[in-house]
């Protein structure tokens, strides 16, 4: 086990309130491609054509077809990083997770206090009357899917150009302002306002620790420490160190 993982374990045990901010990297070991790594989603799909609200309004069928093709989301299972964070919450050592992911893997791993900053893709929302339905309850045989009112359904994830769900925004900033330790796991921290969350935590006096094989815009500027390895390796190590300290 690395010395750094042991240091993070000690920091978690000493903290009054630990919050995690997660991004696509935490789900990489579940087989879901990230956005910006080589071979990532934005190499295959131009975000201007698929991920903006204008693109959706222009051609909802095209965006829905991409969603339908993206079957990895449906078959993916939580990996040791998701499971480790859920265990930390159950042990009373993690207050909440703010996630930019829309894959539901934190909840599938057993985490209960999850703030979905970019919405989720398990639901759809009618663009005319606002009806929200589980994705499983609508047919995708003909695209785009329509609501009974005649409006087009949109996946309930946040598209570029759309606001962050207000409740998630409020809860995330409140968690950032009041924690004294923030773990930033698997995010390149380039998409705002999510990338501001560690900055808010830092300005409020929190220690910020990154877990990411690569350095990010936060490294050396906002984060106090980075463990440069995969989340699925590091988080189980941290848990093992905590358990060893307890026994
Ligand atoms: P990115 O694809 O921008 O960044 C993924 C990060 O995960 C990179 O910094 C990688 O180095 C890191 N990474 C890769 N494998 C990892 C592993 N096994 N363990 C830990 N870290 C690993 O994804 P996000 O930062 O999540 O928004 O992207 C933010 C937002 O951009 C997304 O929520 C999405 C996207 O456009 C919207 O669609 C609104």
py3Dmol code that shows the C-alpha trace and the ligand (Angstrom):
import py3Dmol

protein = """\
ATOM      1  CA  UNK A   1       0.000   0.000   0.000  1.00  0.00           C
ATOM      2  CA  UNK A   2       1.288   3.467  -0.804  1.00  0.00           C
ATOM      3  CA  UNK A   3       2.299   5.912   1.906  1.00  0.00           C
ATOM      4  CA  UNK A   4       0.044   8.490   0.259  1.00  0.00           C
ATOM      5  CA  UNK A   5      -3.033   6.277   0.656  1.00  0.00           C
ATOM      6  CA  UNK A   6      -2.186   5.954   4.347  1.00  0.00           C
ATOM      7  CA  UNK A   7      -1.918   9.752   4.630  1.00  0.00           C
ATOM      8  CA  UNK A   8      -5.322  10.188   3.000  1.00  0.00           C
ATOM      9  CA  UNK A   9      -6.807   7.575   5.347  1.00  0.00           C
ATOM     10  CA  UNK A  10      -5.505   9.582   8.302  1.00  0.00           C
ATOM     11  CA  UNK A  11      -6.898  12.805   6.834  1.00  0.00           C
ATOM     12  CA  UNK A  12     -10.338  11.202   6.434  1.00  0.00           C
ATOM     13  CA  UNK A  13     -10.346   9.912  10.013  1.00  0.00           C
ATOM     14  CA  UNK A  14      -9.262  13.313  11.335  1.00  0.00           C
ATOM     15  CA  UNK A  15     -11.775  15.319   9.248  1.00  0.00           C
ATOM     16  CA  UNK A  16     -15.013  16.669  10.632  1.00  0.00           C
ATOM     17  CA  UNK A  17     -16.803  16.489   7.277  1.00  0.00           C
ATOM     18  CA  UNK A  18     -15.503  14.820   4.121  1.00  0.00           C
ATOM     19  CA  UNK A  19     -17.170  15.356   0.746  1.00  0.00           C
ATOM     20  CA  UNK A  20     -16.268  13.660  -2.558  1.00  0.00           C
ATOM     21  CA  UNK A  21     -16.564  15.227  -6.010  1.00  0.00           C
ATOM     22  CA  UNK A  22     -16.488  12.592  -8.732  1.00  0.00           C
ATOM     23  CA  UNK A  23     -16.233  12.615 -12.524  1.00  0.00           C
ATOM     24  CA  UNK A  24     -16.145  10.190 -15.403  1.00  0.00           C
ATOM     25  CA  UNK A  25     -12.766   8.743 -14.324  1.00  0.00           C
ATOM     26  CA  UNK A  26     -14.312   6.926 -11.367  1.00  0.00           C
ATOM     27  CA  UNK A  27     -16.467   4.910 -13.787  1.00  0.00           C
ATOM     28  CA  UNK A  28     -13.664   4.211 -16.278  1.00  0.00           C
ATOM     29  CA  UNK A  29     -12.854   0.915 -14.551  1.00  0.00           C
ATOM     30  CA  UNK A  30     -16.537  -0.059 -14.945  1.00  0.00           C
ATOM     31  CA  UNK A  31     -16.027   0.118 -18.711  1.00  0.00           C
ATOM     32  CA  UNK A  32     -17.625   3.519 -19.328  1.00  0.00           C
ATOM     33  CA  UNK A  33     -15.386   5.721 -21.486  1.00  0.00           C
ATOM     34  CA  UNK A  34     -14.493   9.147 -20.087  1.00  0.00           C
ATOM     35  CA  UNK A  35     -15.085  12.284 -22.147  1.00  0.00           C
ATOM     36  CA  UNK A  36     -11.631  13.780 -22.671  1.00  0.00           C
ATOM     37  CA  UNK A  37      -9.111  10.926 -22.337  1.00  0.00           C
ATOM     38  CA  UNK A  38      -7.707   9.625 -25.670  1.00  0.00           C
ATOM     39  CA  UNK A  39     -10.469   7.537 -27.299  1.00  0.00           C
ATOM     40  CA  UNK A  40     -13.010   9.231 -25.008  1.00  0.00           C
ATOM     41  CA  UNK A  41     -16.582  10.097 -25.877  1.00  0.00           C
ATOM     42  CA  UNK A  42     -15.770  13.549 -27.261  1.00  0.00           C
ATOM     43  CA  UNK A  43     -13.269  11.950 -29.717  1.00  0.00           C
ATOM     44  CA  UNK A  44     -16.133   9.910 -31.149  1.00  0.00           C
ATOM     45  CA  UNK A  45     -18.976  12.393 -30.868  1.00  0.00           C
ATOM     46  CA  UNK A  46     -18.598  16.130 -31.397  1.00  0.00           C
ATOM     47  CA  UNK A  47     -20.150  17.712 -28.288  1.00  0.00           C
ATOM     48  CA  UNK A  48     -21.384  20.628 -30.424  1.00  0.00           C
ATOM     49  CA  UNK A  49     -23.484  18.144 -32.398  1.00  0.00           C
ATOM     50  CA  UNK A  50     -24.598  15.879 -29.584  1.00  0.00           C
ATOM     51  CA  UNK A  51     -24.306  17.497 -26.172  1.00  0.00           C
ATOM     52  CA  UNK A  52     -25.713  21.015 -26.431  1.00  0.00           C
ATOM     53  CA  UNK A  53     -29.343  21.887 -25.841  1.00  0.00           C
ATOM     54  CA  UNK A  54     -29.350  23.651 -29.242  1.00  0.00           C
ATOM     55  CA  UNK A  55     -28.192  20.419 -30.924  1.00  0.00           C
ATOM     56  CA  UNK A  56     -30.979  18.538 -29.170  1.00  0.00           C
ATOM     57  CA  UNK A  57     -33.588  21.060 -30.285  1.00  0.00           C
ATOM     58  CA  UNK A  58     -32.231  21.003 -33.853  1.00  0.00           C
ATOM     59  CA  UNK A  59     -32.230  17.227 -34.194  1.00  0.00           C
ATOM     60  CA  UNK A  60     -33.552  15.303 -31.182  1.00  0.00           C
ATOM     61  CA  UNK A  61     -33.662  11.993 -33.109  1.00  0.00           C
ATOM     62  CA  UNK A  62     -29.908  12.148 -33.804  1.00  0.00           C
ATOM     63  CA  UNK A  63     -29.070  12.795 -30.147  1.00  0.00           C
ATOM     64  CA  UNK A  64     -31.454  10.039 -29.018  1.00  0.00           C
ATOM     65  CA  UNK A  65     -29.826   7.600 -31.475  1.00  0.00           C
ATOM     66  CA  UNK A  66     -26.438   8.271 -29.848  1.00  0.00           C
ATOM     67  CA  UNK A  67     -27.972   7.688 -26.400  1.00  0.00           C
ATOM     68  CA  UNK A  68     -29.541   4.447 -27.612  1.00  0.00           C
ATOM     69  CA  UNK A  69     -26.212   3.253 -29.030  1.00  0.00           C
ATOM     70  CA  UNK A  70     -24.506   3.978 -25.745  1.00  0.00           C
ATOM     71  CA  UNK A  71     -25.322   0.634 -24.165  1.00  0.00           C
ATOM     72  CA  UNK A  72     -22.301   0.623 -21.809  1.00  0.00           C
ATOM     73  CA  UNK A  73     -24.320   2.724 -19.381  1.00  0.00           C
ATOM     74  CA  UNK A  74     -26.948   0.013 -19.042  1.00  0.00           C
ATOM     75  CA  UNK A  75     -24.626  -2.948 -18.476  1.00  0.00           C
ATOM     76  CA  UNK A  76     -21.957  -1.248 -16.336  1.00  0.00           C
ATOM     77  CA  UNK A  77     -21.542  -2.331 -12.731  1.00  0.00           C
ATOM     78  CA  UNK A  78     -20.010  -0.419  -9.796  1.00  0.00           C
ATOM     79  CA  UNK A  79     -16.255  -0.950  -9.395  1.00  0.00           C
ATOM     80  CA  UNK A  80     -14.163  -1.029  -6.176  1.00  0.00           C
ATOM     81  CA  UNK A  81     -13.960   2.779  -6.159  1.00  0.00           C
ATOM     82  CA  UNK A  82     -17.756   3.229  -6.095  1.00  0.00           C
ATOM     83  CA  UNK A  83     -18.090   0.435  -3.536  1.00  0.00           C
ATOM     84  CA  UNK A  84     -15.328   1.899  -1.361  1.00  0.00           C
ATOM     85  CA  UNK A  85     -17.006   5.327  -1.263  1.00  0.00           C
ATOM     86  CA  UNK A  86     -20.318   3.687  -0.308  1.00  0.00           C
ATOM     87  CA  UNK A  87     -18.528   1.883   2.535  1.00  0.00           C
ATOM     88  CA  UNK A  88     -16.982   5.145   3.743  1.00  0.00           C
ATOM     89  CA  UNK A  89     -20.460   6.686   3.906  1.00  0.00           C
ATOM     90  CA  UNK A  90     -21.801   3.699   5.855  1.00  0.00           C
ATOM     91  CA  UNK A  91     -18.866   4.015   8.282  1.00  0.00           C
ATOM     92  CA  UNK A  92     -19.843   7.646   8.897  1.00  0.00           C
ATOM     93  CA  UNK A  93     -16.646   8.901   7.227  1.00  0.00           C
ATOM     94  CA  UNK A  94     -18.107  10.450   4.066  1.00  0.00           C
ATOM     95  CA  UNK A  95     -20.877  13.033   4.214  1.00  0.00           C
ATOM     96  CA  UNK A  96     -21.918  13.035   0.554  1.00  0.00           C
ATOM     97  CA  UNK A  97     -20.845  12.562  -3.039  1.00  0.00           C
ATOM     98  CA  UNK A  98     -21.293  15.323  -5.590  1.00  0.00           C
ATOM     99  CA  UNK A  99     -21.122  13.567  -8.937  1.00  0.00           C
ATOM    100  CA  UNK A 100     -20.946  14.901 -12.474  1.00  0.00           C
ATOM    101  CA  UNK A 101     -21.771  11.395 -13.706  1.00  0.00           C
ATOM    102  CA  UNK A 102     -25.156  10.309 -14.985  1.00  0.00           C
ATOM    103  CA  UNK A 103     -24.530   6.555 -14.769  1.00  0.00           C
ATOM    104  CA  UNK A 104     -26.173   5.799 -11.370  1.00  0.00           C
ATOM    105  CA  UNK A 105     -23.182   3.694 -10.291  1.00  0.00           C
ATOM    106  CA  UNK A 106     -22.731   5.442  -6.924  1.00  0.00           C
ATOM    107  CA  UNK A 107     -26.322   4.614  -5.992  1.00  0.00           C
ATOM    108  CA  UNK A 108     -25.931   1.071  -7.363  1.00  0.00           C
ATOM    109  CA  UNK A 109     -22.904   0.651  -5.082  1.00  0.00           C
ATOM    110  CA  UNK A 110     -25.017   1.647  -2.060  1.00  0.00           C
ATOM    111  CA  UNK A 111     -24.207   5.339  -1.632  1.00  0.00           C
ATOM    112  CA  UNK A 112     -27.251   7.181  -0.312  1.00  0.00           C
ATOM    113  CA  UNK A 113     -26.298  10.841  -0.163  1.00  0.00           C
ATOM    114  CA  UNK A 114     -25.523  11.509  -3.832  1.00  0.00           C
ATOM    115  CA  UNK A 115     -25.936  14.929  -5.441  1.00  0.00           C
ATOM    116  CA  UNK A 116     -26.362  14.493  -9.213  1.00  0.00           C
ATOM    117  CA  UNK A 117     -24.876  17.766 -10.434  1.00  0.00           C
ATOM    118  CA  UNK A 118     -25.479  16.993 -14.122  1.00  0.00           C
ATOM    119  CA  UNK A 119     -28.868  15.310 -13.672  1.00  0.00           C
ATOM    120  CA  UNK A 120     -29.335  11.689 -14.684  1.00  0.00           C
ATOM    121  CA  UNK A 121     -29.994   9.621 -17.775  1.00  0.00           C
ATOM    122  CA  UNK A 122     -32.415   7.176 -16.140  1.00  0.00           C
ATOM    123  CA  UNK A 123     -35.241   9.643 -16.568  1.00  0.00           C
ATOM    124  CA  UNK A 124     -36.712  11.646 -19.414  1.00  0.00           C
ATOM    125  CA  UNK A 125     -38.405  15.040 -19.297  1.00  0.00           C
ATOM    126  CA  UNK A 126     -41.028  16.362 -21.707  1.00  0.00           C
ATOM    127  CA  UNK A 127     -39.848  19.581 -23.322  1.00  0.00           C
ATOM    128  CA  UNK A 128     -43.412  20.911 -23.525  1.00  0.00           C
ATOM    129  CA  UNK A 129     -45.289  19.964 -20.308  1.00  0.00           C
ATOM    130  CA  UNK A 130     -42.376  19.018 -18.026  1.00  0.00           C
ATOM    131  CA  UNK A 131     -43.581  15.461 -17.313  1.00  0.00           C
ATOM    132  CA  UNK A 132     -40.758  13.320 -15.923  1.00  0.00           C
ATOM    133  CA  UNK A 133     -40.805   9.551 -16.555  1.00  0.00           C
ATOM    134  CA  UNK A 134     -38.345   6.697 -16.009  1.00  0.00           C
ATOM    135  CA  UNK A 135     -36.467   5.979 -19.249  1.00  0.00           C
ATOM    136  CA  UNK A 136     -37.532   2.321 -18.964  1.00  0.00           C
ATOM    137  CA  UNK A 137     -41.196   3.327 -19.271  1.00  0.00           C
ATOM    138  CA  UNK A 138     -40.970   4.885 -22.712  1.00  0.00           C
ATOM    139  CA  UNK A 139     -40.491   3.229 -26.071  1.00  0.00           C
ATOM    140  CA  UNK A 140     -37.392   4.073 -28.106  1.00  0.00           C
ATOM    141  CA  UNK A 141     -38.617   2.149 -31.176  1.00  0.00           C
ATOM    142  CA  UNK A 142     -39.248   5.420 -32.998  1.00  0.00           C
ATOM    143  CA  UNK A 143     -37.047   8.392 -32.286  1.00  0.00           C
ATOM    144  CA  UNK A 144     -37.417  10.902 -30.849  1.00  0.00           C
ATOM    145  CA  UNK A 145     -39.856   9.651 -28.197  1.00  0.00           C
ATOM    146  CA  UNK A 146     -42.931  11.836 -27.678  1.00  0.00           C
ATOM    147  CA  UNK A 147     -44.991  12.633 -24.585  1.00  0.00           C
ATOM    148  CA  UNK A 148     -48.786  12.220 -24.604  1.00  0.00           C
ATOM    149  CA  UNK A 149     -49.032  16.027 -24.852  1.00  0.00           C
ATOM    150  CA  UNK A 150     -47.126  15.956 -28.161  1.00  0.00           C
ATOM    151  CA  UNK A 151     -43.875  17.370 -26.710  1.00  0.00           C
ATOM    152  CA  UNK A 152     -40.498  15.718 -27.288  1.00  0.00           C
ATOM    153  CA  UNK A 153     -38.901  13.803 -24.409  1.00  0.00           C
ATOM    154  CA  UNK A 154     -35.300  14.737 -23.566  1.00  0.00           C
ATOM    155  CA  UNK A 155     -32.951  12.653 -21.398  1.00  0.00           C
ATOM    156  CA  UNK A 156     -32.913  14.245 -17.936  1.00  0.00           C
ATOM    157  CA  UNK A 157     -29.134  14.710 -17.985  1.00  0.00           C
ATOM    158  CA  UNK A 158     -27.850  18.293 -18.226  1.00  0.00           C
ATOM    159  CA  UNK A 159     -26.849  19.365 -21.745  1.00  0.00           C
ATOM    160  CA  UNK A 160     -24.356  22.171 -22.426  1.00  0.00           C
ATOM    161  CA  UNK A 161     -26.325  25.408 -22.376  1.00  0.00           C
ATOM    162  CA  UNK A 162     -28.767  24.124 -19.744  1.00  0.00           C
ATOM    163  CA  UNK A 163     -28.755  25.210 -16.109  1.00  0.00           C
ATOM    164  CA  UNK A 164     -27.609  22.894 -13.319  1.00  0.00           C
ATOM    165  CA  UNK A 165     -30.681  21.507 -11.453  1.00  0.00           C
ATOM    166  CA  UNK A 166     -31.202  24.251  -8.799  1.00  0.00           C
ATOM    167  CA  UNK A 167     -31.453  21.882  -5.816  1.00  0.00           C
ATOM    168  CA  UNK A 168     -28.247  20.077  -6.802  1.00  0.00           C
ATOM    169  CA  UNK A 169     -26.462  23.412  -7.213  1.00  0.00           C
ATOM    170  CA  UNK A 170     -27.537  24.652  -3.779  1.00  0.00           C
ATOM    171  CA  UNK A 171     -26.725  21.379  -2.023  1.00  0.00           C
ATOM    172  CA  UNK A 172     -23.338  21.017  -3.731  1.00  0.00           C
ATOM    173  CA  UNK A 173     -22.192  24.538  -2.844  1.00  0.00           C
ATOM    174  CA  UNK A 174     -23.431  24.132   0.717  1.00  0.00           C
ATOM    175  CA  UNK A 175     -21.447  20.864   1.037  1.00  0.00           C
ATOM    176  CA  UNK A 176     -18.354  22.530  -0.451  1.00  0.00           C
ATOM    177  CA  UNK A 177     -18.572  25.507   1.901  1.00  0.00           C
ATOM    178  CA  UNK A 178     -19.000  23.384   5.027  1.00  0.00           C
ATOM    179  CA  UNK A 179     -16.611  20.453   4.521  1.00  0.00           C
ATOM    180  CA  UNK A 180     -13.057  20.396   5.822  1.00  0.00           C
ATOM    181  CA  UNK A 181     -11.839  17.691   3.426  1.00  0.00           C
ATOM    182  CA  UNK A 182     -12.754  17.296  -0.242  1.00  0.00           C
ATOM    183  CA  UNK A 183     -11.739  14.263  -2.294  1.00  0.00           C
ATOM    184  CA  UNK A 184     -11.740  15.076  -6.024  1.00  0.00           C
ATOM    185  CA  UNK A 185     -11.826  11.806  -7.909  1.00  0.00           C
ATOM    186  CA  UNK A 186     -11.614  11.162 -11.649  1.00  0.00           C
ATOM    187  CA  UNK A 187     -12.446  14.570 -13.043  1.00  0.00           C
ATOM    188  CA  UNK A 188     -10.430  16.795 -15.362  1.00  0.00           C
ATOM    189  CA  UNK A 189     -12.112  19.783 -13.627  1.00  0.00           C
ATOM    190  CA  UNK A 190     -12.561  21.806 -16.800  1.00  0.00           C
ATOM    191  CA  UNK A 191     -16.375  22.006 -16.964  1.00  0.00           C
ATOM    192  CA  UNK A 192     -17.962  24.809 -14.975  1.00  0.00           C
ATOM    193  CA  UNK A 193     -19.612  25.330 -12.576  1.00  0.00           C
ATOM    194  CA  UNK A 194     -18.627  21.830 -11.337  1.00  0.00           C
ATOM    195  CA  UNK A 195     -14.939  22.762 -11.528  1.00  0.00           C
ATOM    196  CA  UNK A 196     -15.580  25.595  -9.071  1.00  0.00           C
ATOM    197  CA  UNK A 197     -16.704  23.230  -6.320  1.00  0.00           C
ATOM    198  CA  UNK A 198     -13.157  22.352  -5.107  1.00  0.00           C
ATOM    199  CA  UNK A 199     -12.255  26.053  -5.338  1.00  0.00           C
ATOM    200  CA  UNK A 200     -15.170  26.937  -3.057  1.00  0.00           C
ATOM    201  CA  UNK A 201     -14.096  24.194  -0.613  1.00  0.00           C
ATOM    202  CA  UNK A 202     -10.506  25.408  -0.651  1.00  0.00           C
ATOM    203  CA  UNK A 203     -11.509  29.038  -0.091  1.00  0.00           C
ATOM    204  CA  UNK A 204     -13.617  27.918   2.882  1.00  0.00           C
ATOM    205  CA  UNK A 205     -10.516  26.316   4.403  1.00  0.00           C
ATOM    206  CA  UNK A 206     -10.890  22.663   3.348  1.00  0.00           C
ATOM    207  CA  UNK A 207      -8.029  20.388   2.423  1.00  0.00           C
ATOM    208  CA  UNK A 208      -8.414  19.204  -1.200  1.00  0.00           C
ATOM    209  CA  UNK A 209      -7.036  15.821  -2.287  1.00  0.00           C
ATOM    210  CA  UNK A 210      -7.153  14.518  -5.857  1.00  0.00           C
ATOM    211  CA  UNK A 211      -7.193  10.891  -6.971  1.00  0.00           C
ATOM    212  CA  UNK A 212      -6.414  10.834 -10.684  1.00  0.00           C
ATOM    213  CA  UNK A 213      -3.708   9.151 -12.805  1.00  0.00           C
ATOM    214  CA  UNK A 214      -3.162  12.553 -14.490  1.00  0.00           C
ATOM    215  CA  UNK A 215      -2.588  16.039 -13.121  1.00  0.00           C
ATOM    216  CA  UNK A 216      -5.458  18.486 -13.670  1.00  0.00           C
ATOM    217  CA  UNK A 217      -6.043  22.233 -13.636  1.00  0.00           C
ATOM    218  CA  UNK A 218      -6.486  21.918  -9.864  1.00  0.00           C
ATOM    219  CA  UNK A 219      -3.165  20.207  -9.238  1.00  0.00           C
ATOM    220  CA  UNK A 220      -0.665  22.361  -7.384  1.00  0.00           C
ATOM    221  CA  UNK A 221      -3.079  25.301  -7.451  1.00  0.00           C
ATOM    222  CA  UNK A 222      -6.140  24.161  -5.515  1.00  0.00           C
ATOM    223  CA  UNK A 223      -5.355  20.617  -4.438  1.00  0.00           C
ATOM    224  CA  UNK A 224      -2.959  19.999  -1.563  1.00  0.00           C
ATOM    225  CA  UNK A 225      -2.137  16.487  -2.704  1.00  0.00           C
ATOM    226  CA  UNK A 226      -2.709  14.218  -5.697  1.00  0.00           C
ATOM    227  CA  UNK A 227      -2.475  10.435  -5.681  1.00  0.00           C
ATOM    228  CA  UNK A 228      -1.611   9.645  -9.291  1.00  0.00           C
ATOM    229  CA  UNK A 229      -3.250   6.271  -9.713  1.00  0.00           C
ATOM    230  CA  UNK A 230      -6.603   4.719 -10.630  1.00  0.00           C
ATOM    231  CA  UNK A 231      -9.516   5.284  -8.267  1.00  0.00           C
ATOM    232  CA  UNK A 232     -10.259   1.545  -8.245  1.00  0.00           C
ATOM    233  CA  UNK A 233      -6.778   0.929  -6.856  1.00  0.00           C
ATOM    234  CA  UNK A 234      -6.460   3.871  -4.458  1.00  0.00           C
ATOM    235  CA  UNK A 235      -9.849   3.859  -2.731  1.00  0.00           C
ATOM    236  CA  UNK A 236      -9.633   0.204  -1.582  1.00  0.00           C
ATOM    237  CA  UNK A 237      -6.123   1.004  -0.285  1.00  0.00           C
ATOM    238  CA  UNK A 238      -7.482   3.935   1.708  1.00  0.00           C
ATOM    239  CA  UNK A 239     -10.217   1.725   3.171  1.00  0.00           C
ATOM    240  CA  UNK A 240      -7.704  -0.962   4.083  1.00  0.00           C
ATOM    241  CA  UNK A 241      -5.579   1.653   5.846  1.00  0.00           C
ATOM    242  CA  UNK A 242      -8.615   2.959   7.763  1.00  0.00           C
ATOM    243  CA  UNK A 243      -9.551  -0.570   8.804  1.00  0.00           C
ATOM    244  CA  UNK A 244      -5.977  -1.259   9.871  1.00  0.00           C
ATOM    245  CA  UNK A 245      -5.961   1.927  11.963  1.00  0.00           C
ATOM    246  CA  UNK A 246      -9.202   0.866  13.646  1.00  0.00           C
ATOM    247  CA  UNK A 247      -8.000  -2.621  14.583  1.00  0.00           C
TER     248      UNK A 247
END
"""
ligand_1 = """\
39
LIG
P -13.243 13.982 -18.285
O -13.283 12.981 -19.378
O -13.060 15.406 -18.657
O -12.057 13.629 -17.284
C -11.889 12.326 -16.780
C -10.770 12.359 -15.754
O -10.677 11.074 -15.163
C -9.390 12.677 -16.346
O -8.763 13.682 -15.563
C -8.650 11.345 -16.259
O -7.263 11.519 -16.039
C -9.322 10.707 -15.063
N -9.288 9.234 -15.022
C -9.263 8.355 -16.057
N -9.269 7.081 -15.610
C -9.307 7.162 -14.244
C -9.344 6.190 -13.196
N -9.345 4.884 -13.442
N -9.374 6.648 -11.912
C -9.371 7.981 -11.643
N -9.352 8.936 -12.584
C -9.326 8.533 -13.873
O -14.561 13.759 -17.407
P -15.253 14.763 -16.367
O -14.237 15.606 -15.664
O -16.170 13.969 -15.546
O -20.742 17.083 -18.728
O -16.093 15.670 -17.351
C -16.903 16.684 -16.817
C -18.120 16.887 -17.678
O -17.732 17.056 -19.038
C -19.075 15.718 -17.734
O -19.923 15.639 -16.603
C -19.839 15.980 -18.989
C -18.697 16.363 -19.887
O -18.980 17.169 -20.948
C -21.846 17.246 -19.495
O -22.103 16.511 -20.412
C -22.702 18.406 -19.067
"""
view = py3Dmol.view(width=600, height=400)
view.addModel(protein, "pdb")
view.setStyle({"model": 0}, {"cartoon": {"style": "trace"}})
view.addModel(ligand_1, "xyz")
view.setStyle({"model": 1}, {"stick": {}})
view.zoomTo()
view.show()
